[in-house]
Amino acid sequence: MKEIASSAQRAEKVRRRRLQNSHAASSATVKRKHKLETPPPPPVMARSVKPGPGKSRSRKSSSGRRLYRLNLNAAQGVEMSLPSLPRIPVGWRAISFVLAALLSFALYHFYNSPTYRIDAANISGLKFVTQSDVNVALGITGKPIFSLDATKIQSDLLEAFPEFSSSAVQIELPNTVVITVTERVPVMVWLQDGKSHLVDMEGMNFPLRHEITGGAYPVVEASGDPPRVAVVETPEITSQLMTISKITGTALPGIPVVSKATQLLSPEMVQAVLGISEKAPAGAKLIYDPLHGLGWVDRRGWKVFLGDAQDVDVKVSIYRAIFEQLKDSESRPTMISVEYIHAPYYRLEE
């Protein structure tokens, strides 16, 4: 009985072992079948080996090239290598260098291009001064427009031409400079120490550039300086206004630009000269003496002084009365003075 029981146990063990082996074989077959039916898609892999601490880089890694491999059949281990391209590192220094080079080239092109160079300034408001005179004095012909400063041009313009009472300068791209000026209108000529000066109604004097210009105006020959005129101080030019003018490229109205014209006579004295020129005898020469004031030299040889610019009409009437009196007495005067209305006097030839 014991032998029968032991043989039964051995048979049971063999049966269980076969059953386990059968299950293991079937699962392996299923896995193999599943693997053959659904192969994975061929991936594109970038193999770049990074050396760990204490390890040196491989030759491929140090060359800076990236290698691409394409698996064609994962089951059979077939793959194809794609062409590799060098990996060029680009940093901020390289980008800054390229930008600086491009900017330098652009500046060089704009600065030297004929498109941005001034041919001649466009000037309006001229009467006695020619455009060629202004362009020669400014010296901006042929210069690049980026080098011009509107405030400096305006200052140079008023310094070179005192006959301009005001000016406005505007710079426009690509090569245009527009200048608008206001010329002083001369009303008389002041001749002193061999120099002729034009004078406007405000008493501002400026040089006589052409002799023909002064022929149509009264000429006063002065033997000394005229009475001083109080000068009005101009506001101070601040650095902030100058900076704003340079940034905008235009001469701002808030920035006063002082003209080189000086105040020679007071407006009242100019009015007196014009009044005397109308009332003086034909052919008389207007004169000024620091001691006796304004007057004229009669064509018959004597001098007439009216003093200052006050009461010109009354003084001329007194002179005519004195002259009629002397004419009846057949006396020839050398000077008749009506500087003071209540104390006129005259001098006769000896």
C-alpha positions in Angstrom: 0.0 0.0 0.0 2.9 2.3 0.8 4.4 1.7 -2.7 1.1 2.6 -4.4 0.7 5.8 -2.4 4.3 7.0 -3.2 3.9 6.3 -6.9 0.6 8.3 -6.9 2.4 11.2 -5.2 5.2 11.1 -7.8 2.7 11.0 -10.6 0.9 14.1 -9.2 4.2 16.0 -9.0 5.0 15.1 -12.6 1.6 16.2 -13.7 1.9 19.6 -11.9 5.4 20.1 -13.3 4.2 19.5 -16.9 1.2 21.7 -16.3 3.5 24.6 -15.2 5.9 24.1 -18.1 2.9 24.1 -20.5 1.6 27.4 -19.0 5.1 29.0 -19.2 5.5 27.9 -22.9 2.1 29.2 -23.9 2.8 32.7 -22.2 6.2 32.9 -24.0 4.5 32.1 -27.3 1.8 34.8 -26.7 4.5 37.3 -25.9 6.5 36.4 -28.9 3.4 36.6 -31.2 2.4 40.0 -29.7 5.9 41.3 -30.3 6.0 40.2 -33.9 2.5 41.5 -34.7 2.9 45.1 -33.3 6.5 46.3 -33.8 7.3 49.7 -32.4 7.5 52.7 -34.9 11.0 53.5 -36.0 12.2 56.4 -33.8 14.7 59.1 -34.8 17.3 59.2 -32.1 19.9 61.8 -31.4 22.7 60.1 -29.7 24.9 62.4 -27.8 27.0 60.9 -25.0 27.5 63.2 -22.1 30.6 62.3 -20.1 30.0 61.8 -16.5 32.2 63.3 -13.8 35.8 62.3 -14.2 35.2 61.0 -17.8 36.6 62.6 -21.0 34.4 63.5 -23.9 34.4 61.1 -26.9 35.8 62.3 -30.3 32.3 62.7 -31.8 31.1 64.8 -28.8 34.1 67.0 -28.9 33.8 67.7 -32.6 30.5 69.5 -32.0 28.5 67.4 -34.6 25.1 66.0 -33.9 24.6 62.4 -35.2 21.1 61.2 -36.3 20.3 57.4 -36.6 17.0 56.1 -38.1 15.9 52.6 -37.0 14.4 50.8 -40.0 13.5 47.5 -38.4 13.7 47.2 -34.6 13.2 43.4 -34.7 16.1 42.8 -37.0 18.3 45.7 -35.7 18.5 47.5 -39.0 19.2 51.3 -38.8 20.5 54.1 -41.1 22.7 57.0 -40.3 21.7 60.4 -41.5 24.1 63.2 -42.6 25.3 65.2 -39.6 25.7 69.0 -39.5 28.2 70.9 -37.4 26.7 72.5 -34.3 27.9 76.2 -34.2 27.5 77.9 -30.9 26.0 81.5 -31.2 26.4 83.8 -28.2 25.4 87.3 -27.3 28.9 88.6 -28.2 28.6 87.4 -31.7 25.1 88.9 -32.1 26.3 92.3 -30.6 29.3 92.3 -33.0 27.0 91.7 -36.0 24.6 94.5 -34.9 27.5 96.9 -34.3 28.9 96.1 -37.8 25.5 96.7 -39.4 25.0 100.0 -37.6 28.5 101.2 -38.5 27.9 100.4 -42.1 24.5 102.2 -42.1 26.1 105.3 -40.5 28.9 105.3 -43.0 26.4 104.9 -45.9 24.2 107.8 -44.6 27.1 110.1 -43.8 28.8 109.7 -47.2 25.8 109.3 -49.5 25.2 112.2 -51.8 21.5 111.8 -51.1 21.9 113.3 -47.6 24.3 116.2 -48.6 23.2 119.8 -48.8 23.3 121.5 -52.2 22.1 124.9 -51.0 19.8 126.3 -48.4 16.3 127.5 -49.5 16.1 131.1 -48.3 13.0 133.3 -48.3 12.4 136.9 -47.2 15.6 138.4 -48.9 15.4 141.9 -50.3 18.9 143.4 -50.3 21.1 140.3 -49.6 21.4 137.5 -52.2 21.0 133.8 -51.6 24.6 133.2 -52.8 25.9 135.6 -50.1 24.0 133.7 -47.4 25.1 130.2 -48.6 28.7 131.3 -48.8 28.6 132.8 -45.3 27.0 129.7 -43.7 29.3 127.2 -45.5 26.8 124.3 -45.3 27.0 123.3 -49.0 28.2 119.7 -49.4 27.9 118.8 -45.7 25.8 115.8 -44.6 22.5 116.8 -43.1 23.1 114.8 -39.9 26.0 117.2 -39.0 23.8 120.3 -39.0 22.4 122.1 -36.0 19.5 124.4 -36.6 20.3 126.6 -33.6 23.9 127.1 -34.6 22.9 127.9 -38.2 20.5 130.5 -36.9 23.1 132.0 -34.6 25.7 132.1 -37.4 23.2 133.6 -39.8 22.4 136.6 -37.4 26.1 137.0 -36.7 27.1 137.2 -40.3 24.2 139.4 -41.4 23.2 142.0 -38.8 20.6 143.3 -41.3 18.4 140.3 -40.4 16.2 141.1 -37.5 15.0 137.5 -37.2 15.5 134.1 -38.8 14.0 130.6 -38.6 15.8 127.5 -39.6 14.2 124.1 -40.3 16.1 121.0 -41.3 14.3 118.3 -43.3 15.4 114.9 -44.6 16.9 113.9 -46.9 18.9 117.1 -47.8 16.7 120.2 -47.3 17.5 123.3 -45.2 14.7 125.9 -45.2 15.6 129.4 -43.9 13.1 132.2 -43.4 14.6 135.7 -42.6 13.2 139.1 -41.9 15.4 141.9 -43.2 15.7 145.3 -41.6 14.4 148.1 -43.8 16.9 151.0 -43.9 15.6 154.5 -43.7 18.8 156.5 -43.5 22.6 156.3 -43.7 24.9 157.3 -40.8 28.4 158.3 -42.0 31.1 158.4 -39.3 34.9 158.0 -39.4 34.7 157.1 -43.1 32.3 154.2 -42.5 28.7 154.1 -43.7 26.0 152.3 -41.7 22.4 151.7 -42.6 19.9 152.6 -39.9 16.3 151.3 -39.6 13.3 152.9 -37.9 14.3 151.4 -34.6 17.7 152.9 -34.7 19.5 149.6 -35.3 22.5 149.9 -37.6 24.0 147.4 -40.0 26.7 147.5 -42.6 26.2 149.1 -46.0 27.1 146.2 -48.4 26.3 147.9 -51.7 26.9 151.6 -52.4 23.9 151.8 -54.7 21.7 150.9 -51.7 22.5 154.0 -49.8 21.8 156.5 -52.6 18.0 156.6 -51.9 18.2 157.4 -48.2 19.1 160.6 -46.2 22.8 160.7 -45.3 24.0 162.1 -42.0 27.7 163.0 -41.6 28.6 162.7 -37.9 31.7 164.3 -36.4 31.3 162.2 -33.2 29.3 159.5 -31.5 25.6 160.0 -31.1 23.9 159.9 -27.6 24.0 156.4 -26.0 20.9 154.3 -26.1 19.9 152.1 -23.2 20.4 148.4 -24.1 17.7 146.0 -23.1 19.2 142.8 -21.7 18.2 139.6 -23.4 17.1 136.5 -21.4 19.7 133.9 -20.6 19.9 130.8 -22.8 19.6 127.8 -20.5 21.3 124.5 -21.3 17.9 122.7 -21.1 16.6 124.9 -24.0 19.7 124.3 -26.0 19.4 120.5 -25.5 15.7 120.5 -26.6 16.7 122.5 -29.7 19.4 120.0 -30.7 17.2 117.0 -30.2 14.3 118.4 -32.2 16.5 119.9 -34.9 14.7 123.2 -35.0 15.3 126.6 -33.4 12.7 126.9 -30.7 10.9 130.3 -30.2 11.9 130.1 -26.5 15.5 130.3 -27.4 16.5 134.0 -28.1 19.2 134.4 -30.7 20.9 137.7 -30.4 21.6 139.6 -33.6 24.9 141.4 -34.1 23.1 144.6 -35.0 23.6 147.3 -32.4 21.4 150.2 -31.3 23.0 153.3 -32.8 20.2 155.8 -32.5 17.0 156.1 -30.6 13.7 155.8 -32.6 13.0 159.4 -31.7 16.3 160.6 -33.2 15.6 158.6 -36.4 12.2 160.3 -36.7 13.9 163.7 -36.2 16.5 163.0 -38.9 13.7 162.1 -41.3 11.8 165.2 -40.4 14.9 167.4 -40.8 15.7 165.9 -44.2 12.2 166.8 -45.5 12.4 170.4 -44.2 16.0 171.2 -45.0 16.7 173.3 -48.2 17.3 171.4 -51.4 20.9 170.4 -51.7 21.6 170.7 -48.0 23.9 168.1 -46.3 22.7 166.7 -43.0 25.2 166.7 -40.2 25.5 165.8 -36.5 27.8 167.3 -33.9 28.1 165.9 -30.4 28.0 169.5 -29.0 25.2 171.1 -31.1 23.2 168.1 -32.2 21.5 167.5 -35.5 21.4 170.0 -38.3 22.5 170.6 -41.9 25.0 172.5 -44.0 23.3 175.0 -46.3 24.5 174.9 -49.9 25.5 178.5 -49.5 28.0 177.5 -46.8 26.6 178.1 -43.3 25.7 175.5 -40.7 22.3 175.1 -39.0 21.9 173.2 -35.7 18.6 172.1 -34.3 19.9 170.3 -31.2 18.1 167.2 -30.1 15.0 165.5 -31.6 12.4 167.6 -29.8 10.2 170.3 -31.3 11.8 170.0 -34.8 8.9 171.8 -36.5 9.1 174.7 -34.2 12.9 175.0 -34.5 12.7 175.0 -38.3 10.2 177.8 -38.2 12.5 179.9 -35.9 15.4 179.2 -38.3 13.4 180.5 -41.2 12.5 183.7 -39.3 16.2 184.3 -38.4 17.3 183.7 -42.0 14.7 186.2 -43.4 16.0 188.8 -40.9 19.6 188.2 -41.9 18.8 188.2 -45.6 17.2 191.7 -45.3 20.4 193.0 -43.6 22.6 191.5 -46.2 24.7 189.8 -43.5 26.2 186.4 -44.2 26.0 183.9 -41.3 28.5 181.1 -40.6 26.3 179.3 -38.1 22.7 179.5 -37.0 21.7 177.6 -33.8 18.2 177.0 -32.6 19.1 174.2 -30.2 17.1 176.0 -27.5 13.8 177.5 -28.6 13.9 180.4 -26.2 17.6 181.2 -26.8 18.5 181.0 -30.5 21.7 182.6 -31.8 23.8 183.0 -34.9 27.4 183.9 -35.9 28.3 186.2 -38.8 31.3 186.3 -41.0 34.0 188.7 -39.7 
